[in-house]
Amino acid sequence: MVLFGWPRPPFVLGFVLGKVIETYFFISVARYGFRWLSQPTVVILMILLVVVIAYPYLQKRRRRETGQAHA
């Protein structure tokens, strides 16, 4: 983790909450199938999740492109 510069808190959080999330995901799929994924609240949360995950990569890419343009 140190070699790649990954932060430790998200790893610990995922390690601790992973089983709970997996259990409730299984319960949701067993009860509702995959229909619950099309609910507006779930769709908004998934879009927000994608934006939060992609933002640092897009920001780094934008910095790299503008840095090369000025060089």
N, CA, C and O atoms as a GROMACS GRO file, in nm:
protein
  284
    1MET      N    1   0.083  -0.119   0.000
    1MET     CA    2   0.000   0.000   0.000
    1MET      C    3   0.086   0.124   0.000
    1MET      O    4   0.055   0.222  -0.068
    2VAL      N    5   0.194   0.121   0.075
    2VAL     CA    6   0.283   0.236   0.080
    2VAL      C    7   0.353   0.254  -0.054
    2VAL      O    8   0.373   0.366  -0.099
    3LEU      N    9   0.390   0.143  -0.118
    3LEU     CA   10   0.459   0.148  -0.246
    3LEU      C   11   0.376   0.219  -0.353
    3LEU      O   12   0.430   0.295  -0.433
    4PHE      N   13   0.246   0.196  -0.354
    4PHE     CA   14   0.159   0.256  -0.454
    4PHE      C   15   0.094   0.386  -0.407
    4PHE      O   16   0.024   0.451  -0.484
    5GLY      N   17   0.116   0.424  -0.282
    5GLY     CA   18   0.060   0.548  -0.230
    5GLY      C   19  -0.087   0.539  -0.195
    5GLY      O   20  -0.157   0.640  -0.196
    6TRP      N   21  -0.135   0.420  -0.165
    6TRP     CA   22  -0.275   0.402  -0.129
    6TRP      C   23  -0.294   0.433   0.018
    6TRP      O   24  -0.212   0.393   0.100
    7PRO      N   25  -0.401   0.504   0.053
    7PRO     CA   26  -0.426   0.534   0.194
    7PRO      C   27  -0.476   0.410   0.269
    7PRO      O   28  -0.543   0.325   0.211
    8ARG      N   29  -0.443   0.401   0.396
    8ARG     CA   30  -0.481   0.285   0.477
    8ARG      C   31  -0.625   0.290   0.528
    8ARG      O   32  -0.689   0.185   0.534
    9PRO      N   33  -0.679   0.406   0.566
    9PRO     CA   34  -0.816   0.406   0.622
    9PRO      C   35  -0.923   0.344   0.533
    9PRO      O   36  -1.006   0.269   0.585
   10PRO      N   37  -0.926   0.369   0.401
   10PRO     CA   38  -1.029   0.302   0.320
   10PRO      C   39  -1.014   0.150   0.320
   10PRO      O   40  -1.114   0.078   0.317
   11PHE      N   41  -0.890   0.102   0.324
   11PHE     CA   42  -0.868  -0.043   0.329
   11PHE      C   43  -0.923  -0.102   0.458
   11PHE      O   44  -0.991  -0.205   0.456
   12VAL      N   45  -0.895  -0.037   0.569
   12VAL     CA   46  -0.943  -0.086   0.699
   12VAL      C   47  -1.095  -0.080   0.703
   12VAL      O   48  -1.160  -0.173   0.751
   13LEU      N   49  -1.152   0.030   0.654
   13LEU     CA   50  -1.298   0.044   0.651
   13LEU      C   51  -1.362  -0.066   0.566
   13LEU      O   52  -1.462  -0.125   0.606
   14GLY      N   53  -1.304  -0.092   0.449
   14GLY     CA   54  -1.355  -0.198   0.364
   14GLY      C   55  -1.340  -0.335   0.427
   14GLY      O   56  -1.428  -0.421   0.414
   15PHE      N   57  -1.230  -0.356   0.495
   15PHE     CA   58  -1.206  -0.483   0.561
   15PHE      C   59  -1.306  -0.506   0.673
   15PHE      O   60  -1.356  -0.618   0.691
   16VAL      N   61  -1.337  -0.402   0.749
   16VAL     CA   62  -1.429  -0.414   0.863
   16VAL      C   63  -1.574  -0.425   0.815
   16VAL      O   64  -1.649  -0.509   0.865
   17LEU      N   65  -1.613  -0.342   0.719
   17LEU     CA   66  -1.752  -0.339   0.676
   17LEU      C   67  -1.784  -0.433   0.560
   17LEU      O   68  -1.900  -0.448   0.524
   18GLY      N   69  -1.683  -0.495   0.502
   18GLY     CA   70  -1.704  -0.578   0.384
   18GLY      C   71  -1.805  -0.690   0.405
   18GLY      O   72  -1.893  -0.709   0.321
   19LYS      N   73  -1.795  -0.762   0.514
   19LYS     CA   74  -1.886  -0.873   0.541
   19LYS      C   75  -2.030  -0.825   0.561
   19LYS      O   76  -2.124  -0.888   0.514
   20VAL      N   77  -2.045  -0.714   0.631
   20VAL     CA   78  -2.179  -0.659   0.655
   20VAL      C   79  -2.242  -0.616   0.522
   20VAL      O   80  -2.359  -0.645   0.496
   21ILE      N   81  -2.166  -0.546   0.440
   21ILE     CA   82  -2.218  -0.500   0.311
   21ILE      C   83  -2.253  -0.619   0.223
   21ILE      O   84  -2.357  -0.619   0.157
   22GLU      N   85  -2.167  -0.720   0.221
   22GLU     CA   86  -2.193  -0.839   0.140
   22GLU      C   87  -2.321  -0.909   0.186
   22GLU      O   88  -2.400  -0.953   0.102
   23THR      N   89  -2.341  -0.919   0.315
   23THR     CA   90  -2.460  -0.983   0.369
   23THR      C   91  -2.587  -0.910   0.329
   23THR      O   92  -2.683  -0.971   0.283
   24TYR      N   93  -2.588  -0.778   0.347
   24TYR     CA   94  -2.708  -0.701   0.312
   24TYR      C   95  -2.731  -0.694   0.162
   24TYR      O   96  -2.845  -0.685   0.118
   25PHE      N   97  -2.624  -0.698   0.083
   25PHE     CA   98  -2.639  -0.703  -0.062
   25PHE      C   99  -2.706  -0.835  -0.101
   25PHE      O  100  -2.796  -0.836  -0.184
   26PHE      N  101  -2.662  -0.945  -0.041
   26PHE     CA  102  -2.721  -1.076  -0.069
   26PHE      C  103  -2.869  -1.078  -0.030
   26PHE      O  104  -2.952  -1.130  -0.105
   27ILE      N  105  -2.901  -1.022   0.084
   27ILE     CA  106  -3.042  -1.017   0.129
   27ILE      C  107  -3.126  -0.937   0.030
   27ILE      O  108  -3.237  -0.978  -0.004
   28SER      N  109  -3.074  -0.822  -0.016
   28SER     CA  110  -3.149  -0.738  -0.110
   28SER      C  111  -3.173  -0.810  -0.242
   28SER      O  112  -3.283  -0.804  -0.297
   29VAL      N  113  -3.071  -0.878  -0.292
   29VAL     CA  114  -3.087  -0.950  -0.419
   29VAL      C  115  -3.182  -1.067  -0.401
   29VAL      O  116  -3.263  -1.094  -0.490
   30ALA      N  117  -3.174  -1.138  -0.289
   30ALA     CA  118  -3.264  -1.251  -0.265
   30ALA      C  119  -3.408  -1.205  -0.252
   30ALA      O  120  -3.500  -1.273  -0.299
   31ARG      N  121  -3.429  -1.091  -0.190
   31ARG     CA  122  -3.566  -1.043  -0.166
   31ARG      C  123  -3.627  -0.976  -0.288
   31ARG      O  124  -3.742  -1.002  -0.323
   32TYR      N  125  -3.550  -0.888  -0.355
   32TYR     CA  126  -3.605  -0.805  -0.462
   32TYR      C  127  -3.548  -0.836  -0.600
   32TYR      O  128  -3.589  -0.775  -0.698
   33GLY      N  129  -3.454  -0.928  -0.609
   33GLY     CA  130  -3.387  -0.950  -0.737
   33GLY      C  131  -3.300  -0.828  -0.766
   33GLY      O  132  -3.252  -0.762  -0.674
   34PHE      N  133  -3.281  -0.799  -0.893
   34PHE     CA  134  -3.201  -0.681  -0.928
   34PHE      C  135  -3.290  -0.560  -0.958
   34PHE      O  136  -3.241  -0.457  -1.005
   35ARG      N  137  -3.420  -0.572  -0.930
   35ARG     CA  138  -3.511  -0.459  -0.952
   35ARG      C  139  -3.476  -0.339  -0.866
   35ARG      O  140  -3.497  -0.225  -0.907
   36TRP      N  141  -3.423  -0.364  -0.746
   36TRP     CA  142  -3.393  -0.255  -0.654
   36TRP      C  143  -3.284  -0.164  -0.708
   36TRP      O  144  -3.271  -0.050  -0.663
   37LEU      N  145  -3.205  -0.212  -0.805
   37LEU     CA  146  -3.100  -0.128  -0.864
   37LEU      C  147  -3.156  -0.018  -0.954
   37LEU      O  148  -3.086   0.077  -0.986
   38SER      N  149  -3.282  -0.031  -0.994
   38SER     CA  150  -3.341   0.071  -1.080
   38SER      C  151  -3.420   0.177  -1.002
   38SER      O  152  -3.481   0.264  -1.062
   39GLN      N  153  -3.419   0.170  -0.871
   39GLN     CA  154  -3.484   0.272  -0.789
   39GLN      C  155  -3.407   0.403  -0.801
   39GLN      O  156  -3.284   0.402  -0.805
   40PRO      N  157  -3.477   0.517  -0.806
   40PRO     CA  158  -3.410   0.647  -0.826
   40PRO      C  159  -3.300   0.676  -0.722
   40PRO      O  160  -3.194   0.728  -0.758
   41THR      N  161  -3.324   0.645  -0.598
   41THR     CA  162  -3.225   0.672  -0.494
   41THR      C  163  -3.099   0.590  -0.518
   41THR      O  164  -2.988   0.642  -0.502
   42VAL      N  165  -3.114   0.465  -0.555
   42VAL     CA  166  -2.999   0.378  -0.580
   42VAL      C  167  -2.922   0.426  -0.703
   42VAL      O  168  -2.799   0.425  -0.703
   43VAL      N  169  -2.994   0.467  -0.806
   43VAL     CA  170  -2.929   0.515  -0.928
   43VAL      C  171  -2.848   0.642  -0.897
   43VAL      O  172  -2.735   0.656  -0.944
   44ILE      N  173  -2.904   0.733  -0.819
   44ILE     CA  174  -2.834   0.855  -0.782
   44ILE      C  175  -2.710   0.822  -0.701
   44ILE      O  176  -2.604   0.880  -0.723
   45LEU      N  177  -2.721   0.730  -0.607
   45LEU     CA  178  -2.605   0.691  -0.526
   45LEU      C  179  -2.497   0.624  -0.611
   45LEU      O  180  -2.378   0.646  -0.588
   46MET      N  181  -2.536   0.544  -0.709
   46MET     CA  182  -2.437   0.481  -0.797
   46MET      C  183  -2.365   0.585  -0.883
   46MET      O  184  -2.244   0.578  -0.902
   47ILE      N  185  -2.440   0.682  -0.935
   47ILE     CA  186  -2.380   0.790  -1.014
   47ILE      C  187  -2.283   0.870  -0.927
   47ILE      O  188  -2.173   0.903  -0.971
   48LEU      N  189  -2.325   0.901  -0.805
   48LEU     CA  190  -2.239   0.973  -0.713
   48LEU      C  191  -2.112   0.893  -0.682
   48LEU      O  192  -2.003   0.949  -0.675
   49LEU      N  193  -2.126   0.763  -0.665
   49LEU     CA  194  -2.012   0.677  -0.639
   49LEU      C  195  -1.913   0.679  -0.756
   49LEU      O  196  -1.792   0.687  -0.735
   50VAL      N  197  -1.963   0.671  -0.877
   50VAL     CA  198  -1.876   0.674  -0.996
   50VAL      C  199  -1.804   0.808  -1.005
   50VAL      O  200  -1.685   0.812  -1.037
   51VAL      N  201  -1.874   0.918  -0.978
   51VAL     CA  202  -1.812   1.050  -0.984
   51VAL      C  203  -1.703   1.063  -0.878
   51VAL      O  204  -1.594   1.113  -0.906
   52VAL      N  205  -1.730   1.016  -0.756
   52VAL     CA  206  -1.632   1.026  -0.648
   52VAL      C  207  -1.509   0.941  -0.679
   52VAL      O  208  -1.397   0.983  -0.649
   53ILE      N  209  -1.528   0.825  -0.738
   53ILE     CA  210  -1.415   0.739  -0.771
   53ILE      C  211  -1.336   0.794  -0.890
   53ILE      O  212  -1.213   0.788  -0.890
   54ALA      N  213  -1.405   0.847  -0.989
   54ALA     CA  214  -1.338   0.894  -1.111
   54ALA      C  215  -1.275   1.031  -1.096
   54ALA      O  216  -1.183   1.064  -1.171
   55TYR      N  217  -1.320   1.112  -1.004
   55TYR     CA  218  -1.273   1.250  -0.992
   55TYR      C  219  -1.122   1.263  -0.974
   55TYR      O  220  -1.060   1.343  -1.044
   56PRO      N  221  -1.059   1.188  -0.883
   56PRO     CA  222  -0.914   1.202  -0.868
   56PRO      C  223  -0.837   1.165  -0.996
   56PRO      O  224  -0.738   1.230  -1.029
   57TYR      N  225  -0.881   1.064  -1.067
   57TYR     CA  226  -0.815   1.025  -1.191
   57TYR      C  227  -0.831   1.132  -1.298
   57TYR      O  228  -0.736   1.163  -1.369
   58LEU      N  229  -0.951   1.186  -1.310
   58LEU     CA  230  -0.974   1.292  -1.408
   58LEU      C  231  -0.895   1.418  -1.373
   58LEU      O  232  -0.841   1.485  -1.461
   59GLN      N  233  -0.887   1.449  -1.245
   59GLN     CA  234  -0.812   1.565  -1.201
   59GLN      C  235  -0.662   1.547  -1.231
   59GLN      O  236  -0.597   1.640  -1.278
   60LYS      N  237  -0.610   1.428  -1.204
   60LYS     CA  238  -0.468   1.400  -1.232
   60LYS      C  239  -0.442   1.408  -1.382
   60LYS      O  240  -0.339   1.461  -1.425
   61ARG      N  241  -0.532   1.354  -1.460
   61ARG     CA  242  -0.517   1.357  -1.606
   61ARG      C  243  -0.521   1.500  -1.659
   61ARG      O  244  -0.443   1.537  -1.747
   62ARG      N  245  -0.611   1.580  -1.605
   62ARG     CA  246  -0.622   1.720  -1.647
   62ARG      C  247  -0.495   1.797  -1.613
   62ARG      O  248  -0.447   1.879  -1.692
   63ARG      N  249  -0.439   1.771  -1.493
   63ARG     CA  250  -0.314   1.838  -1.453
   63ARG      C  251  -0.199   1.798  -1.544
   63ARG      O  252  -0.116   1.881  -1.582
   64ARG      N  253  -0.195   1.669  -1.580
   64ARG     CA  254  -0.089   1.620  -1.667
   64ARG      C  255  -0.100   1.684  -1.805
   64ARG      O  256   0.002   1.724  -1.863
   65GLU      N  257  -0.221   1.696  -1.859
   65GLU     CA  258  -0.241   1.754  -1.992
   65GLU      C  259  -0.206   1.903  -1.991
   65GLU      O  260  -0.142   1.951  -2.084
   66THR      N  261  -0.247   1.976  -1.889
   66THR     CA  262  -0.217   2.119  -1.886
   66THR      C  263  -0.069   2.142  -1.859
   66THR      O  264  -0.012   2.239  -1.908
   67GLY      N  265  -0.007   2.054  -1.781
   67GLY     CA  266   0.137   2.064  -1.754
   67GLY      C  267   0.219   2.041  -1.879
   67GLY      O  268   0.321   2.107  -1.899
   68GLN      N  269   0.178   1.949  -1.962
   68GLN     CA  270   0.250   1.921  -2.086
   68GLN      C  271   0.227   2.030  -2.188
   68GLN      O  272   0.315   2.059  -2.269
   69ALA      N  273   0.110   2.092  -2.185
   69ALA     CA  274   0.081   2.197  -2.280
   69ALA      C  275   0.167   2.320  -2.255
   69ALA      O  276   0.203   2.390  -2.349
   70HIS      N  277   0.200   2.348  -2.128
   70HIS     CA  278   0.280   2.464  -2.094
   70HIS      C  279   0.429   2.439  -2.105
   70HIS      O  280   0.507   2.534  -2.106
   71ALA      N  281   0.471   2.314  -2.112
   71ALA     CA  282   0.614   2.281  -2.117
   71ALA      C  283   0.676   2.308  -2.251
   71ALA      O  284   0.796   2.285  -2.270
   0.00000   0.00000   0.00000
